[in-house]
Amino acid sequence: MNIRLILVALCVSLSFVASGCGKSGLKGLVPAKGTVTYKGQPLAVAAVTFVPQEKTLGTRPANAFTDENGRFTLMTLDPDDGILPGEYIVTVSKYTSTKIDEEAALKARRGEGPMPKMAPQKPLVPEKYMSQKTTDLKCTIGSKGDKNIVIELKD
């Protein structure tokens, strides 16, 4: 057998082992879960982002979407892989669905008229929570993680 082929196979095998067989391989991630509420009710299908504060620069942001009960599990690179410990600014976003006249869109594709305009999306939570510059939501994640993060949005 060709020595080059053996070396290539060995390198590929080692890269899978080093990367955790498809996992991100990012060391130090801890579990983080929580809930988001707005007006006292669970906020379903909202985007949650934990943005590292200045003291935690170098740390990657973590993201999640809430389920129908407002629950989320943070991920950094892979689904549910967690977050690096540190201090974070938290943003929460939710918009109305984009609607389009499907029949008019099909006609436009056939060259039978102009493409219809989409209705602009409207925010469903106060806009201050959607930007890291305006949000007042903060969270510190300890070295063991946090499985009970509570985010309450207010008007």
Residue, then its C-alpha position, 0 to 999 in steps of 0.5 A: m500500500n502506498i505510504r502517502l495513502i496511509l498518511v492521508a488516511l491517518c491525518v483524516s482519522l486524527s482530524f475527526v478525533a480532534s474535532g470530536c467527530g463532528k462536534s465544534g471542539l470548542k472547549g469550556l462550553v457550559p449548558a445554559k437554558g431558560t425561558v423568555t416571557y413578555k407581558g407575563q406570557p411565554l414568548a414563542v418563536a423568538a430569537v435570543t442572542f447572548v452577546p459577549q460584553e467588553k470584559t468577555l471579548g474573545t468569547r463567541p455569542a450564543n443563540a437560540f430560538t424559543d419553543e412554544n413555551g418560551r423555553f430556549t437552550l443556548m448554542t455557540l457552534d452546534p445545536d445545544d452545545g452551550i455557551l462560554p462562561g462570562e458576562y453577556i448582553v442579551t437581545v430578544s427579537k420577534y417579528t410578524s411573518t412576512k406575507i406576500d400575495e402568492e398568486a401575484a408572485l406566480k404571475a410575476r414569475r410568468g412575466e404577467g405582471p410586477m412582483p408584489k411588494m411584501a408587507p413590512q415586518k413589524p416587531l412583536v416585542p419592544e424594539k429596545y430589546m432587539s439591539q445590543k446598544t439599547t437592551d437592558l438585559k444582562c446575564t452572567i454565565g458561571s463556570k458550571g452554566d445556568k439552567n434557569i435563566v429567566i428573561e422578562l420583557k416589559d413594555 
